[in-house]
Structure formats: C-alpha cells, structure tokens
Amino acid sequence: MEEQTINLTEIIFNSINDLFSKMFSSIDNTIYSLLDDITFLSPNLFSNTSFQKILGTSSSNGILLICNSLVLGFIIYYSINYLISHLTYSKIDSPKQFIFKTIIFIAIMNSSLWICEQIINIISIITNCISNIGKELFNSNINFSCFIDNINKSIYLSNENFNIFSFDGIIKSFTSFGLINLVFTYSLRYIMVQIFILLSPFAFLSLITNSSEWFFRAWLKTFLSLLLVQILISLILLLSFSINISQNSVFSKILFIGIIYALTRANSYIKEIFGGISTTINTGLNRFTN
C-alpha cells in the first residue's frame, strides 16, 4: 500500500513538472520574440498603410484634414482675443507674429508623421548602438530572445531535470510570469505610442497660440517618455549579459531576479524621471513584487 502511495505521489510530481516544463518551453518559443518586436520600436512602425491613412497622407484627408479645419477656429479665437485686448490692455501676439507662427506650425503639423518617424529613428539608432556594444563585448544580440536563451542554457540544462519545486524552478516561474507581464505592459505601450503619433498634428497645431501650447508640452513629454523606455531596457539587458550566471551560483540567480524586476519596473522609472504616463499593467505578480 505504501509503495502504491509513493508511486502515485511520484507520478503526480512528474506530471506537474512535465506540465510546467512544456508550458515554459512554449512561452520561450513564442512570447519572447514577440516581446522584442513590441518593445524595440523602429521606423518600420510607419510601414502600415492603414495607419498612414488614419493620420492622413495629405492635408485633405485623415486627421490632418480635421487639424487644417481647426486652423480657422484658431484664427477666429485670436481675432476675438485681439479685439478684447484693446479693451483690457492684456498682452497678446501682434498680427504679424500670429501669422508667422500660423504659417510655420501649419507646415510642421502637416509634416508630423515624418517628424515622429525621425524621433523614433533616433531612439532606434541609440538602441542599436547599445546592441552593437553587447555584440562586440559578449558576441550576442542584446534582446529578450538571446537573454532568455542564455539563461536557459546556463541554468536549465534540460527539460528532464526541471523541478518546479526547486529554487531554479521558482526562478523560472518568476521569469516566465514576469515577462508575460511585460508582454501586456509593452503591448499597451506599443498602442499608446501609435495614439500619440495620431495626436501629433493637434500637438503642433496647439503651438499657434500661447494659451494652448501646454498641450504640446504635455504631448512631447509623454511621447518621449514612452520611447525612452526601450533605451533603459537595452541598458538593463546589456548589464544582464555581463553577469556570469552559473548553475551553482545562488548569487547570480538572485541578481537575475533583480534584472527581471528592473525590466518590469523600467516604465515606472522613466515616468518618475521624465514624467508622462505609465503603461505598467498591475497583474497579480506585479502586485506581489510591489
């Protein structure tokens, strides 16, 4: 009877390990490459023709059509303010200044897609420079796919040796669920970047008058903070490749947990430094780590 109980316990134990091993293996093969695509943005983001049509390919369609129509509203607003300023003696731009600013910022507004593309291109170049540093120093690309692959080769030698109830199993669980949380977080960031690109014509248009330029400052700060996250992530991943992670080193495994936590909190750190909005999704695991 006792022998049957032991066999049953061993079967259950092996089944649980096999289940989690296959689940984590599936995550490794699918999610982490997706995580690279949604985290490290490049000008390829603008290759979507549907997105370009929404923003507008000219001043006569898309969101650009709405913004060009709003120019008349800004002119009427300025005209009313200019007339009232003669009664209240309030300070306001001269007609020449207003006309000059209107012409300049209408031109910039209609080129907002190109301007956003160049900003993302600059961020992408910096990210690629960090990746090239890692390739020269560690002979590896600095991305999530190589990062997880390196960890699995160093610590988790084979699926047969995987044990969910061991210290390595706990680290693997934390890693997998933590990076799944990152997939949701940076999927939201990917969408928010696109939304702020669509808002860019309104942001440039708001610079026509002093009373509405606050919208441009808020837009620029938030847009840049969303993009700067990938530079911080590249630096964290670069640092991770400098850590010598071995199967028998508990210290390196603890540092690995710290790296995962830093990746999870990267967006919040950028928000605290530069402002903007947070795209961190508060899953159960994230609340646990907080």
Buried (B, 14 or more C-beta within 10 A) or exposed (E): EEEEEEEEEEEEEEEEBBEBBEEBBEBBEEBBEBBBBBBBBBEEBBEEEEBEEBBBEEBEEBBBBEBBEBBEEBBEBBEEBBEEEEEEEEEBBEEEEBEEBBEEBBEBBBBBBEBBBEBBBEBBEBBBEBBEBBBEEBEBBBBBBBBBBBBBEBBBEEEEEBBBEEEBBBBBBBBBBBBBBBBBBBBBBBEBBBEBBBBBBBBBBBBBBEEBBEBBEBBBBBBBBBBBBBBBBBBBBBBBBEBEBEEEBEEBBEBBBEBBBBBBBBBBEBBEEBEBBBBBBEBEBBEEBE
